[in-house]
């Protein structure tokens, strides 16, 4: 299991992810999908 840290990396702003959309970002070499579902941001 990966070690969890308390470091946060800003990769997008809420205004960059319109409601109902998904964007792809790269964070420290990892591809992450950010989704805005009814105003809630989710990361996978």
N, C-alpha and C positions, 0 to 999 in steps of 0.2 A: 504494500500500500504506500502511496506517495505521502511524503511528509507535508503537513499543512503548516503554513506560516500566516502571519497576520499582515503581510505586505499586500498593498493594493496597487494595481496598475491601471491608470485611466486609459481606456482604449476607444471610447466613444462617449458621446453625450446623448442624453435621452432624446433630444431634438433630432439627432442623426438617425433615429430608428422610428419611423412613423408607425402608428398603431396598426397592427395586422401584418407587419413586415418582419423579415429576418435579414440580418447582415452578417457577413463573415469578417472577422478580425484576426490578426496574428499577434499573439502576446508571448513574448519571450520564446519564440520558435514554435508555439502551439497554435493551431487553427481552432478558433472558437466561434460558434454560432451564437449571435445575440438575437433574441426574438422579443417583440413587444406584443403581448397578448392582453388586450383590454387595459392597457396602461401599466402592466406588470412586466418588468424586464427579466428575462430568463436566459441563462447561459448553458450551453451544452458543449 
